């Protein structure tokens, strides 16, 4: 088991090295992709707002606007998700949408003085966002997936963080929004 964890950590470190190398060669601009993912989150949100506004006002012209926004979202999502199988496209869209909603609810909780609740929501939003990147950067081997204890420790862990925590650390290392 410990040997498997060392192999996983080796793969993780190799991936980070590969990303760093590609950044230096200007073959990859994850910071732009990160900005694009935030824009896509907002487009999903706009689709939802057109739906609810149409339903609340009874004006079908709001529904007509959904189509244009959805087409734009699809085109932009293809810039990030170039290859996918099965339901990965749809899963990715929902991961971004859920992450955005949790950020919004967290921001409202923060404004209401509920700092602990806000931090929990922000953490969950980042876990989903990290899952989006892990899935689309092929960091998550989907073959042979099995349930792993969320609090499992690996030999390199300083604290319990489970798979989602490790994935979040990886995304922090790989996606540096300040890199130009």
N, C-alpha and C positions, 0 to 999 in steps of 0.2 A: 504493500500500500504506500509506504513512504517513498519507494522508488517511483511509483506512478506520479506522486505529487511532485517529485524532483523533475520528472520529465515534463509535466505540465508547466512548472515554473521555467524550465529551460525554453519551452515553446513560447511562453509569454515574453521572456527576455529577448528571444530571437525576433519575435514580432516587433517589439519596441525598437530594437536595433534597425530592423528593416524600415520601419516608418521614419526613424531619424535619418537614415541614409537617403531615403526618397525625398525627404524635405530638403536636405542639403543639395540634392540634384535638381530640385524644383520640379519633380515629377508628381508631387502630391501636395495639395493645399487643403488639408483637413480643416483649417480654420474657416475657409470659405464654405466648405461643406457643412460645418457646424452652423454658420450663419444661415445657410440655405435651409438647414433642418428647422431652425427657429422660424424662418419665413413660412415653411410648409406647415408648421404647427398653427401659425396664425391663419393660413388659408383654410385649414380644416375648421378652425373656430369661426371663420367668416361664413363657411357653408352652413354651420349649425345656426348661426345668428340669422341668416336669411330664412332658414327653415322655420325657426321659432317666430320670427317677425311675420312671415307669411301666415302661419297658423294663428297667431294672436290677432292680427289685423284682418284676416280673411281676404287679403289681397294676393292673388296668385302670381302677380308680377314679381314678387320676392322669390318665389320658387324658380322662376325663369332665370334669375341671376345666379342660382346655385350652379347651373350647368357651366357657365363661363369660368367661375372660380374653380370648380372641380377639374375642368380641363387644364387650367393653368397649374393646379396642384399636381396633377398626374405628370405633366411634362417636367416639372421641377423635381419631382420625386425620382424620375428616371435618371436624373443627373447624379443622384446619390446611390440608388439601387440599380445597378447595371445588370446584375444577374441574380435570379431568385428562383426558388422552386416552391411548388405547392402553395401554401398560404402565406409565405414570407412577405409578399408585397402588402397584403392586407394587414397582417400582424404588425408590420413596420408602421403603417399609417396609424393604427390604433395605439401603438406604443407612444408615438409622438403626440397624438391627441390626448391620451390619458396623462402623459407627462405635463403637457401644457395646462390641462385642467387642474391638476394637483398643484402646479405652481401658482395658478390664479387663486385657488382656495387657500393655499398657504399664505399668499400675500394679503388676502382678506383677513385671515386669522391673525397675522402680524399686526395689521392695522387696528384690529379689535383688542390688541394687547395680549393675545394668546400665543406668546412666544414659543412655548413648548410644542403646542399643536402645530404651529407654523413650521418649526424645525423638522418635526416628524413628516409633515406633508412634503416639504422640500427634499428631504432624504428619499422618500418614496418616488418623487418625481425624477430625481437624479438616477435612482436605480432603474426606472423604466427607460430613461434616456440612454443610460449605459447599455441596457439590454438591446435597445435599437442598434447602437453602434456595434456591439459585440456580434449581433446576428448578421449585420450587413458588411462587417469587415471580416466575416468568416472566422471569428475568434471562438465561436461556440460550435463545437463539433456536434451536429445534430444526430449523427449515427450513434446508436447505443446510449442515448440519453437515459439516465436513471436518476432517481431522486437522491440527492445528497443532503445530509443534515445541514440546515441553514447556518448552524453555529459551528460547523466543522472547522478544526484548526489544521493548518498545514505547517510543515516544519519552518517555513519562512514567515509565518504570521506572528505578530506581536500581540494581537488581540483577536477575539472571535469576530469574524466579519462574514463568513460564508461566501458562496459563489458571487452573489450580487455585489458584495463589498469589494471583492477582488476585481471584479469586472469594472467597478467604478474607479478603482485606483488605476487600472490600465487605461481607461478612457482619459483620465486626467493626464497621464504620461504621454499618451499618443496625440491627443488633440490639444494643442496649445494655441489658444485664440489670439495670442499676442505675437505669434510668429508671422512675419510678413514675407 
